[in-house]
Amino acid sequence: MKNDIFIQERNIMRVIAGSAKRLQLKTIDGLDTRPTTDRIKETLFNMISHEIADSCFLDLFSGSGAIGIEALSRGAKEAVFVEQNRKAMACIRENLTFTKLAKQSVLLEMDVLSALKRLEGKYQFDYIFMDPPYNHEWEKQVLEFLADTTLLADDGIIIVEASKETDLSYAEELGYSIIKEKMYKTNKHIFLEKE
């Protein structure tokens, strides 16, 4: 397993703030994962940091788990990580053990829609973050599913990390409002809430 995991060399990933501040996270070699850069992660959490404490956080398409781990480090009471790739899930487990955040974590090694079905009726999330592979419309499938569930808390926010070309103009028809969009060089974050 150790050969499958490495610390990302060009852009070493770290926890930015909180109890695990400055700890380096591992990520996966040879997979189609795109770890969110520290700069983008910092910008994201600067926008939501005042509401993270005691929140329940769902990290979909988790990859290395860096986003959910950042939320836990900043005071989220619990984070659920959903990742179907076995090697990526092993990496998440290692990162959670290293950051001493495993006790507040639930790991689901399965596809996202199956995980959402399993979580329905058991959890309500203050934040649902997803970073699916770009330009496959997986975020649309997730938003369609979430529209008819109670998984998002009343004041909860969904954050989609997507390519700049991703069009979420259909979101309103599903019952969402886009409350914010933050553009970066090659991608963006879209913040949604239920109307």
C-alpha positions, -999 to 999 in steps of 0.1 A, spaced: 0 0 0 28 24 8 39 24 -28 5 37 -38 7 67 -16 30 97 -18 32 133 -7 24 155 -36 57 170 -46 49 201 -67 22 213 -45 26 198 -10 -9 197 5 -12 209 41 -40 215 65 -42 253 66 -58 261 99 -72 246 131 -61 217 153 -41 200 125 -26 232 111 5 227 89 3 189 89 11 175 54 -15 153 37 -8 125 14 -25 121 -20 -27 93 -46 -3 87 -74 -15 76 -108 -52 83 -104 -75 108 -120 -77 128 -89 -71 166 -89 -63 176 -53 -77 211 -46 -46 234 -42 -39 249 -9 -46 284 -22 -80 275 -35 -88 255 -3 -78 285 18 -101 308 -3 -129 284 1 -126 281 38 -122 318 43 -157 322 28 -173 297 51 -150 295 82 -173 315 105 -199 287 102 -178 256 102 -176 251 140 -199 223 152 -212 217 116 -218 183 100 -198 181 67 -202 158 38 -172 154 14 -183 137 -18 -157 123 -44 -133 128 -15 -100 119 -32 -74 124 -4 -99 137 20 -83 172 22 -115 192 22 -133 172 49 -101 171 70 -98 209 67 -134 212 79 -127 189 109 -95 207 117 -115 240 118 -140 226 143 -166 206 123 -181 181 147 -183 153 121 -173 147 85 -185 119 62 -161 110 34 -174 92 3 -149 78 -22 -153 46 -42 -116 42 -51 -99 17 -27 -65 33 -29 -79 68 -24 -99 55 7 -67 41 21 -51 75 17 -80 92 35 -77 67 64 -40 74 66 -45 112 65 -72 110 92 -50 89 115 -20 112 110 -41 144 117 -58 126 147 -93 133 133 -104 98 126 -128 97 156 -150 124 141 -151 107 107 -173 83 88 -159 67 57 -180 52 29 -161 33 2 -188 33 -25 -202 53 -53 -217 86 -44 -254 79 -52 -253 46 -32 -237 65 -3 -264 92 -4 -291 66 -3 -275 50 28 -271 84 45 -307 95 39 -327 96 71 -296 93 93 -278 126 87 -285 162 80 -255 181 67 -247 218 71 -222 216 42 -222 192 13 -190 196 -8 -184 178 -41 -155 177 -64 -165 152 -91 -145 144 -122 -150 174 -145 -174 176 -174 -192 143 -168 -223 160 -152 -220 139 -121 -228 170 -101 -261 172 -119 -270 136 -108 -261 144 -72 -281 177 -72 -311 159 -87 -309 133 -59 -304 158 -31 -334 178 -43 -357 151 -30 -340 143 3 -336 157 38 -298 153 37 -292 191 35 -300 210 67 -325 239 64 -297 265 63 -273 241 46 -250 249 17 -239 228 -12 -205 236 -27 -196 223 -61 -160 224 -74 -162 223 -112 -145 233 -144 -150 269 -155 -172 256 -184 -197 238 -161 -232 251 -165 -255 249 -135 -283 269 -151 -307 240 -145 -302 243 -107 -332 266 -102 -356 241 -118 -344 216 -92 -352 240 -64 -318 256 -57 -305 291 -56 -270 299 -67 -258 322 -39 -222 327 -49 -197 317 -76 -159 320 -71 -138 318 -102 -102 306 -103 -77 301 -132 -90 267 -143 -120 260 -121 -147 275 -99 -167 270 -67 -205 273 -69 -224 277 -37 -261 266 -37 -289 265 -12 -324 251 -14 -350 277 -21 
